């Protein structure tokens, strides 16, 4: 982040680190009713949303 601006490359770098953490800790993503998402999964999904929004705006 530079001068309160978040660039797409920063989000992609963070997403890459989270996917590496997912791989390292053997976390499986869960979907559907009655299953709780891991914090890493929530973070990755939120970053994906942010990336999609940034792509819309550019």
N, C-alpha and C positions, 0 to 999 in steps of 0.2 A: 504494500500500500504506500503510495507516494502522494502527499498532500491530500489526504482523505479521498483518494481515487483508487478503486480496485479495478485492475485490468484483467482481461480474460486469461492471460498467461499465468497470473498469480493463482487464479482459481483452478486452472488445469494442473499446476504444480502441486497444489494442496490435494486435489483429487487423486493424483498419482501416488502421493504419499499415503493417503487413506487406503487405496487399493493394495498397496504393499503391506500395510498393517493388517488388512483383511486376510491376505495370503499368508502372512507370517503366523497369525493367531488361528488359522483354520476356521474362520467365521463363515458360516453359510447364511445366505440371505433367506429370509422367510417372508411369505406372502399369505394373505388370507385372514380369515377370522380366527380369533382365539390364540394367536401367536404373537409374542412380543418381539419387536425389532431390537436388535443390538444398537448401541449408540453409534457405532461405526457405520452401520447401514443407514441410520437416520441422517448422519452427517453427509454421507456420499449422495444420498437422494436429494438432500437440500442443495448441495453444490451443483448437481445436475440441473435442478430447477433454475438456479442462478445463471448457469451457463446458457440454458435455453433462452432465458429472458435477455441476456446480453446479446445473443445472436439475433434476437428479434429487433433489438434497438439499433443494431449496426447494419 
